[in-house]
Amino acid sequence: MSNIQEGFIPVTGGKVWYRLVGADKIGMPLVTLHGGPEFTHDYLEPLEELADERPVLF
């Protein structure tokens, strides 16, 4: 699997979780956004396969 970074970014009112897959790749990153509050990101996970070519940010 590609290099993976995961953590939280502080924002007003809380924090936002992120996962960066393919952090060691060079190229146009794919930035994903889930459907909103209390909606999971599970359906986006297959996009991790693109991390062989470019960074993928969840």
N, C-alpha and C positions, 0 to 999 in steps of 0.2 A: 504494500500500500504506500501511497505517496506520503510525504511529510505532512503531519496533521498538527494544527494548533487549535486550541479551544480555550474559551474563557468568557469573561463578562466585561462589558463596557458600561461604565457608570453614566447614567442619564438622569435628567430631572425626574424625580419620583421613583427611582429604582435603578435597575440594571437590565441590560439586554445581553442574552447569551449569544455567542457566535461559535462557529466551527469553520476553520479554513483548511480545506483538503488540497494538497498539491501546492503547499506554500513555497516549495522549492522550485516550482515551475515558472517559466517566463512566458508571458503571453497575455492576451486579453482575458481578465478574470470573468467568470460567470457568477453574478450576484443573484442569489435566490431570496425570495420573501414568501413566507407562508401566508395563509388566508386570513389571519387576524387573531385577536385575542381568543384564547382557549381552543385554537385550531392547531393541530400538530403539524410538524414538518415531515412526518414519515414518508409521505408520498413523493417528496423531493429527493430522498436518499439515493435512488438509482442514478441521479445526476453525478454522484461521486465518481462514477466510472469515467467521466470526462476529465478527471484530475490527472490522467496520464498525459493530457495535452495542454492543460491550462489550470490555473487555480480556480477552485470552486468554493464560494463563500456562502454559508448557511447562516 
